[in-house]
Amino acid sequence: MTNVTTWIRDHVMLAASAGVALLLLVAFVIFPGNGSRTLTAHFDRAVAVYPGTELRVMGVRIGEVTDVVPDGNSVRVVMKYDAQYKLPAGAKAAVVTPTLIADRYVQVFPAYGSGPVMADGADIPLDRTNTPIELDRMYKAINDLSTTLGPKAGSTRGALDALLTAGAKALDGNGKLGSETIRNLSAAANTFSRNRGPLFDNVSQLAEITQTLAANDTTVQQFMESLTSVSGQLAGEKDEIAKVLEALGDVLGSVKGFVHDNRADLKTDIDLLNSLLKRVDRQKDNLGLVVEKGSLALGNLGLAFDPSTGSFGSRLQVAPGILFRPDQFLCQTLVNSGAPESVCKILSTLLEPLLPITAPIASKAVGTGVTKPDASTPTPAPSGGTPSDGPRSLLSLLGGGLG
């Protein structure tokens, strides 16, 4: 009985120990407690940063530096921090100098709020770290500036003194003008601010033009060379150009005088020309018909000419009295071909200057037995009608045969 009791007690204790160990393991996984994580950051320099330097977030210590190792052109700083603190995945790091005599520390920022968490063993690259300006470098920069602005050896005045003196002389008595200038500059700045949209658009378009010119640099260069050549040629002929311009000035002066002296006559001629153009515009359809039919008529007239006899062998359906009147001859010819009678008015206006030319021809025709129209006898006006057995087209009018 004792052995059974002992066996049961031993196994119960073993099971209890296993359960406790399992619970501790689960608790460690879920609640890591005071476990630590590592973080590596790269700085361009790490002056006064040593193992043991504090790692802080918002000024609160969460860990420390464990190793500082030169790594090419940068310094690799390895840090360890408490795992209960979360850091954002894109965190940055900086070496902070709170005062001139206090120890430096590494600050990680920003503090975690939400989102991805930085993993254990993460690495912060050089472009996400910052280091302070060293005091000796600051002193050196101030010393260089003082030396540059201060007086040179053997002189009591430096560049800054000369600048201040010149500025004082320039501004002496010009306070009102300076104030007005500042106000005008302010107004100009406000104007630019109100019109910054169109201004930026113009700049963008200018940039596009510049890019286009750059892309066509060869063409632009050729154009500039051609322009230079033309300029050189004009420069070489400047005397001739001056003479031409002088002559042109004389001509323009003469034209001006002519216009001034004949203003009334020119106005009358322009009014008549305007009236004629209006009439031509109103009769443009008929003029088109004249052009269309006239070419055919002249072609047939050429076919009807007999070189051996020097005469036309055509049967014309026209009154004998109008052979010596070109306007009436063409009028009746076109009317017989189907043209409207309004064509006659146009032909009469256009061919009236030719009537004196046909008079000698008419005189010669009288000697050859051709009847000349009598001025006292009215010439029969053309009409739209034709004899029932007469020709009905221009081809039949002028193409009646040769000889």
C-alpha positions in Angstrom: 0.0 0.0 0.0 2.9 2.3 0.9 4.5 1.6 -2.5 1.3 2.5 -4.4 0.9 5.7 -2.4 4.5 6.7 -3.0 4.2 5.9 -6.8 1.0 8.0 -7.0 2.6 10.9 -5.1 5.7 10.9 -7.3 3.7 10.9 -10.5 1.4 13.7 -9.3 4.5 15.8 -8.4 6.0 15.1 -11.8 2.8 16.1 -13.6 2.5 19.3 -11.5 6.1 20.2 -12.4 5.5 19.7 -16.1 2.3 21.8 -15.9 4.1 24.6 -14.2 7.0 24.5 -16.7 4.4 24.6 -19.6 2.7 27.6 -18.0 6.0 29.4 -17.6 6.8 28.7 -21.2 3.5 30.1 -22.4 3.8 33.1 -20.2 7.3 33.8 -21.5 6.1 33.6 -25.1 3.0 35.8 -24.5 4.6 38.2 -22.0 8.3 38.5 -22.8 8.9 40.6 -19.7 12.4 42.0 -19.5 13.8 40.4 -22.7 16.0 42.6 -25.0 16.3 43.3 -28.6 19.1 44.6 -30.7 19.3 47.6 -33.1 22.1 48.7 -35.5 22.5 52.3 -36.7 25.1 53.8 -39.1 26.4 57.3 -38.5 28.9 59.4 -40.5 30.9 59.9 -37.2 30.4 58.9 -33.6 32.4 61.3 -31.5 32.0 60.6 -27.7 29.8 57.6 -28.3 31.0 54.5 -26.4 29.6 51.2 -25.2 27.3 52.1 -22.4 26.0 55.3 -24.0 22.3 55.6 -23.4 19.6 54.8 -26.0 16.5 57.0 -25.5 13.1 57.5 -27.0 11.6 60.9 -26.2 14.3 61.4 -23.6 13.4 58.1 -21.7 16.2 55.5 -21.5 15.2 52.2 -23.1 18.6 50.7 -23.7 22.3 51.3 -24.3 25.1 51.1 -26.9 26.9 47.7 -26.9 29.4 48.2 -29.6 30.9 51.0 -31.8 32.7 49.7 -34.9 34.2 51.7 -37.9 32.6 50.5 -41.1 34.1 52.1 -44.2 33.0 55.7 -44.5 30.6 55.4 -41.6 30.5 54.1 -38.0 28.3 51.1 -37.1 26.7 51.5 -33.6 25.1 48.4 -32.1 22.5 48.9 -29.4 20.4 46.8 -27.1 17.0 47.9 -25.7 14.2 46.5 -23.6 11.8 44.3 -25.7 8.7 45.9 -24.0 9.3 49.1 -26.0 8.1 49.1 -29.6 9.9 51.1 -32.3 8.3 52.1 -35.6 9.6 50.3 -38.6 10.9 53.5 -40.3 12.4 55.1 -37.2 15.5 57.4 -37.5 18.4 57.8 -35.1 20.5 60.8 -34.0 23.4 61.5 -31.7 22.2 64.2 -29.2 24.4 66.6 -27.2 22.2 68.1 -24.5 24.9 70.5 -23.2 28.6 71.2 -23.7 29.7 69.0 -20.8 27.0 66.4 -20.6 27.4 62.9 -22.0 25.9 62.3 -25.4 23.2 59.7 -26.1 21.5 58.1 -29.1 17.9 59.2 -29.7 15.5 57.1 -31.8 12.5 58.9 -33.2 9.6 59.2 -33.6 8.0 57.2 -30.8 5.8 54.3 -31.8 2.1 55.0 -32.3 0.7 52.4 -34.6 1.6 50.4 -37.7 4.5 48.1 -38.4 7.0 47.5 -35.6 10.8 47.5 -36.1 12.0 43.9 -36.0 14.7 42.5 -33.7 18.2 43.1 -35.2 16.9 45.8 -37.6 19.3 48.2 -39.3 18.9 52.0 -39.6 20.9 53.2 -42.8 23.1 56.2 -42.9 20.5 58.4 -44.7 18.2 58.1 -41.7 20.7 59.1 -39.0 22.1 62.5 -37.9 25.1 63.7 -35.9 25.6 67.1 -34.2 28.0 69.7 -35.3 31.2 69.5 -33.2 32.1 72.4 -31.1 35.6 72.7 -32.5 34.2 72.8 -36.0 31.8 75.5 -35.0 34.6 77.5 -33.5 36.6 77.1 -36.6 33.7 78.3 -38.8 33.2 81.4 -36.6 36.9 82.1 -36.7 37.1 81.8 -40.5 34.1 84.2 -40.8 35.6 86.7 -38.4 38.9 86.5 -40.3 37.2 87.1 -43.6 35.1 90.0 -42.5 37.7 91.5 -40.2 40.6 93.8 -41.1 43.6 92.5 -42.9 47.1 92.8 -41.5 48.3 96.4 -41.4 44.7 97.8 -41.8 42.2 99.0 -39.3 39.1 98.5 -41.6 37.8 95.2 -42.7 35.2 94.1 -45.3 32.3 94.3 -42.8 33.3 97.7 -41.6 33.5 99.0 -45.2 30.1 97.4 -46.0 28.5 99.0 -43.0 30.1 102.4 -43.7 29.0 102.3 -47.4 25.5 101.3 -46.4 25.2 104.1 -43.8 26.3 106.7 -46.4 23.9 105.3 -49.0 20.9 105.3 -46.6 21.7 108.6 -44.9 18.8 110.9 -45.7 17.0 108.3 -47.9 14.8 106.8 -45.2 11.6 107.9 -46.9 12.8 106.6 -50.3 13.9 103.3 -48.7 10.5 103.0 -47.0 8.7 103.6 -50.3 10.9 101.1 -52.0 10.1 98.5 -49.4 6.4 99.1 -49.8 6.7 98.8 -53.6 8.6 95.6 -53.2 5.9 94.3 -50.9 3.2 95.3 -53.4 5.2 93.6 -56.2 5.5 90.5 -54.1 1.7 90.5 -53.4 1.1 90.9 -57.1 3.4 88.0 -57.9 1.6 85.9 -55.2 -1.8 86.7 -56.7 -0.7 85.8 -60.2 1.6 82.9 -59.3 -0.6 80.5 -61.3 -0.2 82.2 -64.7 3.4 83.1 -63.8 4.3 79.4 -63.2 2.4 78.5 -66.3 4.5 80.9 -68.3 7.7 79.5 -66.7 6.5 76.0 -67.6 5.8 77.0 -71.2 9.2 78.7 -71.3 10.8 75.5 -70.1 9.0 73.5 -72.8 10.3 76.0 -75.4 13.8 75.7 -74.1 13.6 71.9 -74.1 12.2 72.0 -77.7 15.1 74.3 -78.8 17.6 72.0 -77.0 16.1 68.9 -78.8 16.4 70.7 -82.1 19.8 72.3 -81.4 21.2 71.4 -84.9 18.3 73.1 -86.6 18.5 76.2 -84.4 22.2 76.4 -85.0 21.7 76.2 -88.8 19.0 78.9 -88.6 21.4 81.2 -86.6 24.1 80.6 -89.1 21.8 81.5 -92.0 20.6 84.5 -90.1 24.2 85.6 -89.5 24.9 85.1 -93.3 21.9 87.2 -94.2 22.9 89.9 -91.7 26.4 90.0 -93.2 25.0 90.2 -96.7 22.7 93.1 -95.8 25.6 94.8 -94.0 27.7 94.5 -97.2 24.9 96.0 -99.3 23.9 98.7 -96.9 24.7 101.5 -99.4 22.4 100.0 -102.0 19.7 99.4 -99.5 20.0 103.0 -98.3 19.6 104.2 -101.9 16.5 101.9 -102.4 14.9 103.2 -99.2 15.7 106.8 -100.2 14.1 106.2 -103.7 11.1 104.5 -102.0 10.7 107.5 -99.8 10.7 109.8 -102.8 8.1 107.6 -104.5 5.9 107.5 -101.4 6.2 111.3 -101.2 5.1 111.5 -104.8 2.2 109.1 -104.2 1.2 111.1 -101.2 1.1 114.3 -103.2 -0.8 112.7 -106.1 -3.4 111.3 -103.7 -3.7 114.7 -102.0 -4.1 116.6 -105.3 -6.5 114.0 -106.9 -8.4 112.9 -103.9 -11.8 113.7 -105.4 -11.1 112.0 -108.7 -9.6 109.0 -106.9 -12.7 108.8 -104.7 -14.9 108.9 -107.8 -12.8 106.2 -109.6 -12.9 104.0 -106.5 -16.7 104.4 -106.2 -17.1 103.5 -109.9 -14.8 100.5 -109.4 -16.7 99.4 -106.4 -20.0 99.7 -108.3 -18.5 97.7 -111.2 -17.2 95.0 -108.8 -20.7 94.8 -107.2 -22.2 94.4 -110.7 -19.7 91.7 -111.6 -20.5 90.0 -108.3 -24.2 90.0 -109.0 -23.5 88.6 -112.5 -20.9 86.0 -111.4 -23.1 83.1 -112.5 -23.5 84.6 -115.9 -19.8 85.4 -116.2 -19.1 81.8 -115.4 -21.4 80.8 -118.1 -19.7 83.2 -120.5 -16.3 81.7 -119.6 -17.6 78.1 -120.0 -19.4 78.7 -123.4 -16.9 81.3 -124.7 -14.0 78.9 -124.8 -16.0 76.4 -126.7 -17.2 79.1 -129.1 -13.7 80.3 -129.8 -12.5 76.7 -130.3 -15.2 76.1 -132.9 -14.4 79.5 -134.4 -10.9 78.4 -135.0 -12.1 75.1 -136.6 -14.3 77.1 -138.9 -11.4 79.3 -140.2 -10.3 78.4 -143.8 -6.6 79.4 -144.2 -6.7 79.0 -148.0 -9.4 81.6 -148.5 -8.9 83.6 -145.3 -12.6 83.3 -144.4 -14.9 81.5 -142.0 -17.0 78.7 -143.4 -19.7 78.7 -140.8 -23.5 79.1 -141.1 -24.3 81.7 -138.5 -27.9 82.1 -137.3 -27.4 85.9 -136.7 -28.8 89.0 -138.3 -26.4 90.4 -140.9 -26.4 93.8 -139.3 -24.6 92.7 -136.1 -21.5 91.1 -137.6 -19.6 94.3 -137.0 -20.8 94.6 -133.4 -18.8 92.1 -131.3 -21.0 92.5 -128.2 -24.3 91.8 -130.1 -22.7 89.1 -132.2 -21.5 87.2 -129.1 -24.8 88.0 -127.3 -27.0 86.5 -130.0 -24.6 83.5 -130.3 -24.8 82.7 -126.6 -28.5 83.4 -126.4 -29.1 81.0 -129.3 -27.1 78.4 -127.3 -29.5 78.8 -124.3 -27.8 81.5 -122.3 -30.0 84.1 -120.5 -30.5 87.5 -122.0 -28.8 89.2 -119.0 -25.5 88.1 -120.6 -26.0 90.7 -123.3 -25.7 93.6 -120.8 -22.4 92.3 -119.4 -21.0 91.8 -122.9 -22.1 95.3 -123.9 -20.3 96.8 -120.9 -17.1 94.7 -121.4 -16.8 95.0 -125.2 -17.8 98.6 -125.6 -14.2 99.7 -125.8 -13.7 97.4 -128.9 -16.3 99.1 -131.0 -14.0 101.7 -132.4 -11.6 99.0 -133.4 -14.3 97.2 -135.5 -15.1 100.3 -137.5 -12.2 100.0 -140.0 -13.0 96.3 -140.4 -16.5 97.3 -141.3 -15.3 99.8 -143.9 -13.2 97.2 -145.6 -16.1 94.8 -145.6 -18.2 97.3 -147.5 -15.6 97.2 -150.3 -15.9 93.5 -150.5 -19.7 93.5 -150.8 -20.6 92.9 -147.2 -23.4 95.1 -146.0 -22.3 97.5 -143.3 -24.8 98.3 -140.7 -26.5 101.7 -141.0 -26.3 103.8 -137.9 -29.8 105.1 -138.6 -31.2 101.6 -138.9 -31.6 100.0 -135.5 -29.9 96.6 -135.2 -32.4 93.9 -134.3 -32.0 93.0 -130.6 -31.2 89.3 -129.9 -34.0 87.3 -128.4 -34.2 84.0 -126.7 -36.2 82.5 -129.6 -34.7 81.0 -132.7 -36.2 79.8 -136.0 -37.8 76.4 -135.8 -35.3 75.0 -138.3 -32.2 76.9 -136.9 -29.5 75.4 -134.8 -30.0 75.0 -131.1 -26.5 74.7 -129.8 -23.2 76.6 -130.0 -21.6 73.6 -131.7 -24.3 73.7 -134.4 -23.9 77.5 -134.7 -20.1 77.6 -135.2 -19.4 74.2 -136.6 -21.6 74.2 -139.7 -18.7 73.2 -142.0 -15.7 74.6 -143.8 -15.6 76.1 -147.2 
